[in-house]
Amino acid sequence: MRWGLIPSWFTESDPSKMQYNTSNCRSDTMAEKTLYKGPLFKGKRCVILADGFYEWRRQDGEKQPYYIYFPPVKAEQSPDEKDSTDDNGRRLLTMAGLFDCWEPPNGGEPLYSYTVITVDASKTMNWIHDRMPAILDGDEEIQKWLDFGEVPAKEALKLIHPIENIIYHPVSTVVNNSRNNTPECIVPLILKPKKEPALSASSKKMLEWLQSKSPKKEEPREVLKSPKLSQYAVSPKKTSAGLMHQWLKREGEPSPKRPKR
């Protein structure tokens, strides 16, 4: 089965001429897009098995890969759990997908292909990337997703959502090359803290000069309090109203008698 869905209605004789990238399909638009709504409502639902998947986090202009997978299961396992784990107790990742079957227009073997459904990233990994595969956690969810006869599309879509039951660790950049398929691709990597770039000789001199020329803090000066006006004897100003009052007062008083000669 090929990764990258080729719809049954594709008319070209060569599937590599497919102009769209159909490796993933968004859960929020797959019921509307012609590429995916046909397989979805016809019950062409599938489960993609993998040990895990990689996602890259951008930081300081670089991309650090992370390996993301199910946490190891407990020592005591049910028969069904043993069938879905490897010798180290690691569960296979079960991702929800859609498939279709394309037949060459000129005859030939039919081609089965699939796409992985993606959702918004969960809180566990949204700091690494904003999207993640739609993961079916447990046998019950897997059976419901695959049982297109009993579980209609609208009911099955309730299984498509972010999950928190995943773990991750950084790995080597050897995974950046798709041709590398060795155990080194999933070995945990210890990230070393990045050192700050060393200053050049001219930068050091400039820093020393700035430190030596920086103004020193002055001691706070004593603030002299301004004296209050009440401390001074201030003669009241003579206003026109005051002068008029004095004149009227004098007019009301009897004029002094002149002495007789």
Summary of the structure (lengths in Angstrom):
residues: 261
radius of gyration: 42.6
end to end distance: 149.6
largest distance: 159.4
contacts: 564
relative contact order: 0.14
helix: 26%
strand: 21%
